[in-house]
Amino acid sequence: MKELSTESQLTKLNNYMKGFKAVHLINIGRKLGILEALWEAKDGISAEELAFRLGLHEPYLKIWCQTAYCFEILDCDDQERYKFQPYFGEVLGDESSLNYRGGAVNIAVNVTGQRLIESLDYYRSGKINESYPQQRSEIVSDSTRVLNRHIGFYLSAMLPQDDPIRQKMNSGAQFIDIGCGCGELVMHLAQLFKNSSFVGVDPVSYSIEAGSKKIQEAGLEGRVSLEKMGGEEITYEEEFDIASMVVTFHEIPPDIRSSVLDNAYKSLKKEGKLLLVDFSYPESLNDFRNPAFEPGVIDQFDETSLGIIHLSARQQDEMLTKTGFKDIQRISVQGMDILNATK
Ligand SMILES: C[S@@+](CC[C@H](N)C(=O)[O-])C[C@H]1O[C@@H](n2cnc3c(N)ncnc32)[C@H](O)[C@@H]1O
């Protein structure tokens, strides 16, 4: 371990403060279209030209650019033209990139930040914050879009060609996504796997309405539908080849988790597959400082006042086994586990 000193701890705190402000700077840049304009202007653009194009107040925009330069998000040439530092364009400018993180910044500032400010009373009372605005589900969707594309990539390219899930998706699977939010995953998969049909269920009516509208706009209503329903209310029996839960299992209240898993199990055909993508929470103190667990540790903190309780890998496996699932396979990618199990 590095030697600690007052100086090193002050530096650590300053870096946290700087990160907090950098995240806000990026959020401002995304909301005002600055990031998009910088991504388009590959050879660089002056603050003056940026302000003109976007109809923004030039002196403020200049300070934004200078600060982004200070944070080493932007570079600047001797003609004061700004552009993304190498590799930052794909992270903050290119929405089609699997490395794009604009949605993560959006949720950090516009959902989590507000919730953490409001969490003080819940720390005192131990109550659960039930006043979560449904409209925030669209920001959640924005933040999970890249993850859902990664899942599409996992199913269509990472799994071996002879993997039964990949084969089934290609030949034509019946697929249910439990906790589908606004239907990001089912829509994306429907575009990748033209022979398969998809149902998404979620208890939040706003998400179902917003997602159904997008499905219609994309002309996918023949193969994709969403239903307002919690996993504990599912009544399908032996209907699906694959059931998924993407960053949903940890959000299901502990008292109904096993009934959701039971229903997922029942909804699957014989030898059907469960695909669970979620965080696994550390069980040993050492692992709280293990970078592999960091996203889950931080997500649990973010969602404390919602009464959400994350599960460890062992607890997840135990629940799946108790439900009847077999052949549980798990891979970890950047702090997120992809789990598949067979009925
Ligand atoms: C973090 S969001 C993920 C949404 C979606 N899977 C995605 O990737 O964008 C978790 C979702 O779980 C849903 N959820 C909460 N309780 C649920 C339950 N009892 N059954 C099914 N879904 C539930 C929430 O409404 C929310 O849409």
The ligand as a Gaussian input file, in Angstrom:
#p B3LYP/6-31G(d) Opt

LIG

0 1
 C      -32.225000      -0.489000     -13.658000
 S      -33.784000      -0.732000     -14.403000
 C      -33.310000      -1.664000     -15.818000
 C      -34.313000      -1.574000     -16.892000
 C      -33.949000      -2.312000     -18.179000
 N      -33.715000      -3.717000     -17.965000
 C      -32.780000      -1.656000     -18.858000
 O      -31.743000      -2.327000     -19.015000
 O      -32.877000      -0.492000     -19.240000
 C      -34.582000      -1.930000     -13.379000
 C      -35.991000      -2.230000     -13.816000
 O      -36.557000      -3.196000     -12.927000
 C      -37.930000      -2.916000     -12.877000
 N      -38.575000      -3.613000     -11.741000
 C      -38.691000      -3.208000     -10.470000
 N      -39.422000      -4.080000      -9.770000
 C      -39.770000      -5.073000     -10.619000
 C      -40.566000      -6.279000     -10.508000
 N      -41.136000      -6.601000      -9.363000
 N      -40.701000      -7.036000     -11.605000
 C      -40.143000      -6.701000     -12.774000
 N      -39.402000      -5.577000     -12.939000
 C      -39.219000      -4.787000     -11.880000
 C      -37.963000      -1.402000     -12.779000
 O      -39.243000      -0.858000     -13.060000
 C      -36.905000      -1.022000     -13.796000
 O      -37.430000      -0.822000     -15.070000

